[in-house]
C-alpha cells in the first residue's frame, strides 16, 4: 500500500460528492493480493490519526481520501487537512 498522489491545494483537480475541492490523498495497492484497508491508519503527524474504512482494495486498486476535517461527510473523509 503506497501513497500515490496528494494535493494540499486542490484547485479543482478532484471534487468530492458535495462539490467541494478539499485536500485529498490517493492510496494504491501495488501488490498482488487484496488489502483490507481497515487494518491501517493514517496520521497527519500532529497526533491526529484516522483508521481507514473497512474496505478491500484489489491489486492495482486506488483509494481516494479527502483530508478535509469533515469526517461526518462519510468514510472517505479524514479528520485532518494537509499542510
C-alpha positions in Angstrom: 0.0 0.0 0.0 1.5 3.3 -1.1 0.6 7.0 -1.2 0.3 7.6 -4.9 -0.7 11.3 -5.1 -1.7 14.1 -2.7 -2.9 17.6 -3.1 -2.9 20.1 -0.3 -4.1 22.9 -2.5 -6.8 21.3 -4.6 -7.7 23.8 -7.3 -10.3 21.7 -9.0 -8.3 18.6 -9.7 -10.8 16.5 -7.8 -14.2 17.3 -6.5 -15.9 15.4 -3.7 -19.5 14.2 -3.6 -20.6 17.6 -2.1 -18.9 19.6 -4.9 -16.1 20.7 -2.6 -12.4 20.9 -3.7 -10.7 20.0 -0.4 -7.3 18.5 0.2 -7.0 14.8 -0.8 -4.6 11.9 -1.0 -4.7 8.7 -3.0 -3.5 5.3 -1.9 -2.7 2.4 -4.4 -2.3 -1.3 -3.8 0.9 -2.1 -5.7 0.8 -5.7 -4.5 -0.7 -8.9 -6.0 -3.1 -9.6 -3.1 -6.2 -7.6 -1.9 -5.6 -5.4 1.1 -8.0 -4.8 3.9 -7.8 -1.0 4.4 -9.4 -1.1 7.9 -6.2 -2.6 9.2 -4.3 0.7 8.5 -4.4 4.2 10.0 -3.1 7.4 8.5 -1.7 10.3 10.6 -1.2 14.0 9.9 2.0 14.0 12.0 0.5 16.1 14.8 -1.1 13.2 16.7 -4.4 13.0 14.8 -4.8 9.6 13.2 -7.5 8.1 11.1 -8.3 4.5 10.7 -9.1 3.8 7.0 -12.6 2.5 6.2 -13.3 -1.3 6.4 -12.9 -1.8 2.6 -10.9 -4.2 0.5 -8.6 -2.7 -2.1 -7.9 -5.0 -5.0 -4.4 -5.4 -6.5 -3.8 -2.2 -8.6 -6.8 -0.6 -6.9 -6.9 3.1 -5.9 -8.5 4.6 -2.8 -9.1 8.4 -2.7 -9.5 10.1 0.7 -10.5 13.6 1.4 -8.3 15.4 4.0 -10.9 18.0 4.9 -11.6 17.7 8.7 -15.2 16.7 7.7 -15.3 13.0 8.8 -19.1 13.4 9.3 -19.4 13.6 5.5 -18.5 9.9 5.0 -16.0 7.2 5.4 -13.6 8.7 2.8 -13.2 11.9 4.8 -10.3 12.2 7.2 -10.4 14.3 10.4 -7.4 16.4 9.3 -6.2 18.6 6.5 -2.9 18.5 4.7 -0.3 21.3 5.2 
